[in-house]
Amino acid sequence: MYHSKKTWLDKPVDSLKIDELVAQASVSPNVARLLVQRGLETPAQATAFLEAGQMPFHDPFLFQDMDKVVARIKEAADQGEMILIYGDYDVDGVSSAAILWHALTEIGAMAECYIPNRFTEGYGPNEAAFRWAVEEGFGLIITVDCGISGIKEAAVLKELGVDLIITDHHEAKDVLPDAYAMIHPGVDRNYPFSKLAGAGVAFKVAQALLERVPTELLDLAVLGTIADLVPLVDENRLLATKGIEALNASERPGILALRQVCSLTEDELTEESVGFAFGPRINAAGRLDSAMPALEMLLAETLEEAVVLANQLDQQNKQRQDIVKQIAEEATALVEEKYLEDRVLVVDANNWNPGVVGIVASRLVEKYHRPVIMLCHDVEKGTAKGSGRSIAAFDLFAELTLCEDILPHFGGHPAAAGMTLSSDDVVSLRERLNAQAAKLPDEAFIATIEIDLRLHVSDVSIGLIEEIGRLAPFGMGNPAPRIVIEDAKIRDMKRIGRDLTHLKALLSDGTSELDGIGFGFGDAVDEISLLAEVSLMGSLNINEWNGFRKPQLMIQDLAVADYQLFDYRGGKKPLTDIFELPQEQTTLVAFSDETKQKYAERPLNGAIHENVVFLDLPETEEAFLPYLKQAERIYCAFKDEGYYFEAIPSREDFKHYFNYFAKCPREELRIGLVRLSKTRKWSKRSINFMHSVFSELDFLVTMEDGLPGVNPDAEKRDLTEAATYKRHEERQRLEQQYIYSSLAQLKERFDTLVEAAKQEEMTWSSNSI
């Protein structure tokens, strides 16, 4: 067996609604199933979703303060007031600032951008920055992707007589900042869609200011929309769809520079290009230092300038990856040592980089399926600063709100949050969050994942993947369909990657083949037998290389339902691999005294576990059964004892051996036996075998001189009646079936034994009842 990392749950569907979509919306059954699973159950809903690129943008003036915002910005532009765009240091904040800067400069306003430093200023508005802006003569401040939690800062700015316009999308508290105006889709109930990213909100302000849809800014809007993981439905789906088209056609120097450093110059850009290539590099600047180089790259006017900045971001991203790896190892060790029983993992240290702990928190959530908060202590200030990520059952923002008395500064979403608190309150935060999590059922902490389609290898084709692609772009709220490929055989499997941590597999169902790539699944090479039938969960895509297009499964999880058999016979693999298996999960089985003596220092034949290692071959097949009742992995390390290749002596050999003792003079017995064995080419083992058979049948007995002789009173019996003869025959049969057979033949033998063991267990259980 091989246990999946998560429990796979099939999404419930209404087959009648699927049939209706197939008939009325002109979609395939698989696409219809995916649409129904996403709540798009009517032909009208399905058509609107599939043709999202044709829908119009919502009227930006549906925001109740938009008229006020536009009027104030145009007034500032007309009067020559300096406007400060105050952003955030992530992709969403940087792209939001770039969008608004372009819109303001187009209407003739004098605008500058300010991105706070994560390490010295923290997230969101801060009083020192606002006071600096007033001293510098800015008459209007507009926040993008932040501001909704800046209650104190808004009050300070109002006292200083400078107007503040807040554009944000983060979770709002009960008390809102006292700002001149606010554009927030989650707060403003007049706007028809509440889940815009900060870049989407900035795009709506630009749309209102310019009195048109600013299509030239879509390549920027899509960056924040996808990178900030907002649900890609409704207007976000429109922004993502048109934005990806705009990215592919973009001549913006910053985008071209990103394509160059990411080696995507010839590729068709997708949502994955933003999420896994562009996004991490833009984010890297703010994670390690100031985010201003990322903003400057997006605003660069020449490709040369943009490439220099993009290369800087690329180097910072590589540095960020190394830092994340180190912190992840340290945080995991802390969890294993101190907090493994906690429901909410609050992990803290003095020397961690607060810019990357959110990434590490996400990894720990994936590993432990529990809410995680990573905190970095500033010893001089006596504060702890960090980020949290959560699971669906634990609304992190709401739960942190209950701890607001010890959290002077925090903000975020149900799934993610940032915070600063006194180092003295970290223990209290850990205790309180764990007490709050105690109300959740145990099931909430079991990792599950919903499955969209179950297919076989032969079901997968380029056409199917292109059909599924009609639902793209994928992201939050519209995840890439999770596909389970069932009952696949592994034709080939190997480790790949610089550090051999990834998996490449060739899957087959007898008629078709499918490539599979699993990042981080390199260990499966040693844990999955090539004979196993595997179920693999992941997403499908098309691998294009050198003019060829092939379907490919990006593996996210895998499982083997049946026991597995691993072949270590005859030294094919080093036994050291077996001895490195966890002792608490492994039973080492030795049958012969010789093997028991050889491995006397190891625990042999103890309690039965899921890993069963057979170090040698028993005398009978039945001896295997007690160890197979709960075996998940069987390791066969039988050694070649030579019986099979040394055939049982023929009846002619037996005749010569017996006649020798009947006719040879007593004084020549020993010398004559040596001559005879050389003539007949008998081995010492063959001689001993024939002698044992004759002795058991009483054909030969020990005479008065201590040497063997013929028993004149022996009854006539067949050689096969001797126990030694029977054991030898049985041993040869066992060795032929278990040592010298192919791996497939060995698996067939163990299939029979495992089934017999299960039947025996069922019989015992029923008798016990």
Sequence and secondary structure as in RCSB ss.txt:
>XXXX:A:sequence
MYHSKKTWLDKPVDSLKIDELVAQASVSPNVARLLVQRGLETPAQATAFLEAGQMPFHDPFLFQDMDKVVARIKE
AADQGEMILIYGDYDVDGVSSAAILWHALTEIGAMAECYIPNRFTEGYGPNEAAFRWAVEEGFGLIITVDCGISG
IKEAAVLKELGVDLIITDHHEAKDVLPDAYAMIHPGVDRNYPFSKLAGAGVAFKVAQALLERVPTELLDLAVLGT
IADLVPLVDENRLLATKGIEALNASERPGILALRQVCSLTEDELTEESVGFAFGPRINAAGRLDSAMPALEMLLA
ETLEEAVVLANQLDQQNKQRQDIVKQIAEEATALVEEKYLEDRVLVVDANNWNPGVVGIVASRLVEKYHRPVIML
CHDVEKGTAKGSGRSIAAFDLFAELTLCEDILPHFGGHPAAAGMTLSSDDVVSLRERLNAQAAKLPDEAFIATIE
IDLRLHVSDVSIGLIEEIGRLAPFGMGNPAPRIVIEDAKIRDMKRIGRDLTHLKALLSDGTSELDGIGFGFGDAV
DEISLLAEVSLMGSLNINEWNGFRKPQLMIQDLAVADYQLFDYRGGKKPLTDIFELPQEQTTLVAFSDETKQKYA
ERPLNGAIHENVVFLDLPETEEAFLPYLKQAERIYCAFKDEGYYFEAIPSREDFKHYFNYFAKCPREELRIGLVR
LSKTRKWSKRSINFMHSVFSELDFLVTMEDGLPGVNPDAEKRDLTEAATYKRHEERQRLEQQYIYSSLAQLKERF
DTLVEAAKQEEMTWSSNSI
>XXXX:A:secstr
 B  SSEEEE    HHHHHHHHHHS   HHHHHHHHHTT  SHHHHHHHHTGGGS    GGGSTTHHHHHHHHHH
HHHHT EEEEE  SSHHHHHHHHHHHHHHHHTT EEEEE   TTTT SS  HHHHHHHHHTTEEEEEEES  TT 
HHHHHHHHHTT EEEEE  S   SS    SEEE TTT TTSS     HHHHHHHHHHHHHTS  GGGHHHHHHHH
HHTT   SHHHHHHHHHHHHHHHH   HHHHHHHHHTT SSS   HHHIIIIIHHHHHHHHHHS SHHHHHHHH 
SSHHHHHHHHHHHHHHHHHHHHHHHHHHHHHHHHIIIIITT SSEEEEESS  TTTHHHHHHHHHHHH S EEEE
EEETTTTEEEEEEE  TTS HHHHHHTTGGG SEEEE SSEEEEEEEGGGHHHHHHHHHHHHTTS GGGGS EEE
E EEE GGG  HHHHHHHGGG S BTTB    EEEEEEEEEEEEEESTTS EEEEEEE SS EEEEEETT TTHH
HHS TT EEEEEEEEEEEEETTEEEEEEEEEEEEB S EEEE GGGSS HHHHHTS GGGEEEE  SHHHHHHTT
TS BS S  SEEEE S  SSGGGGGGGTSS SEEEE     STTTS    HHHHHHHHHHHHHS GGGHHHHHHH
HHHHHT  HHHHHHHHHHHHHTTSEEE TTSSEEE TT     GGGSHHHHHHHHHHHHHHHHTSS HHHHHHHH
HHHHHHHHHHHHHHHHHH 
